[in-house]
Amino acid sequence: MFMTVLLSLVLPILAGGGVIALSWLLPPLRKWKWLSGAAFGVALAVGVFGSFASENGLPVFPPSQKAQWLAFSAIFAGAFAILMPFTGEPGSTRSWPMLELVAICVGGLVAKAPFIAAMVAGKSLDAAQPMFSDSTVSDQIALGLVIALGIVALDRVVAARPGFLMPLVFGISFGGLAPLADAAGWITLTFLAVTASMISFVAAFAAAFGGAPTIGRGGLAAALVLLAIFPMAGHRQTYGDFPWWCWGLVVASPSALLWFEIPIFGKLPAWAGNTLRILAVIAMVGGAVLIATGGGEDSSGSDGGSPFGDYSDG
């Protein structure tokens, strides 16, 4: 058990935290805007992929097991974290809808990933397997929409709130997924959520003492990809005995920040505004966790079978 925790949690968190520390705290590197804007997303990707690989081994493409899509979610997150800073800084003015088009591309690529996997495997599109056992085409469409809308909606919040707030909010959201995944009996997903949460908290701490960097569009896209895929995996691939909307409430928790961009809240002192924002996110996440863990029997002993489906099956 000790080695599992060390390899699947401690080392991935240290690796992700190291990326943050180098990029946001080391003076020569933190002046590089592209690196600063990509660091948070790359850190999440490194930590999540490392956590998955240490417990389950390296994934193959197309995935041989449904669970391997969790590893590829980290790869997606890392790729978007690297590329998104090239689209400009959050909140930047533009003469054409660059952000919206990029958001659609990001959401569309993630939604179409199973079809891309089928093409790589030499299968027809009709033979494409969903990401997770009980997921459908509508789930894939919803996944893409959540990511795309999240990027567009939160872009200006990221621009307006540099520093510790955004990493802290994502840390709370990922942290809320961990007890839900545990209640559903999926230890791998629990480890991934804890890893992402702790890296986010490290980023919040570093941002507080590193000149208030922004997570950038790269960090926003990476965090939203993971925050959208993890709950879909937890809901469709496991047998948790709690309402599906508990997952949705955690996914939607960062959207609580949008209410506080209303001008009336701009009159509040910074500490008061940030406190209200954090409390709103905690309320959404905490409510979901209390409902998910407060009722029903432990699902880990379910007779529903293994939560790891074989991608190669029919």
Secondary structure, DSSP 8 states (H G I E B T S, - for coil): -HHHHIIIIIHHHHHHHHHHHHHHHSHHHHT-HHHHHHHHHHHHHHHHHHHHHHHH----SS-SBTTHHHHHHHHHHHHHHHHGGGG--TT---SS-HHHHHHHHHHHHHHTHHHHHHHHTT--GGG---SSTT--HHHHHHHHHHHHHHHHHHHHHHHH-TTTHHHHHHHHHHHHHHHHHHHTT-HHHHHHHHHHHHHHHHHHHHHHHTT----HHHHHHHHHHHHHHHHHHHHHHS--SS-THHHHHHHHGGGGGGGGGSGGGGGS-HHHHHHHHHHHHHHHHHHHHHHHHHSS--GGG-SS--S--BTT--
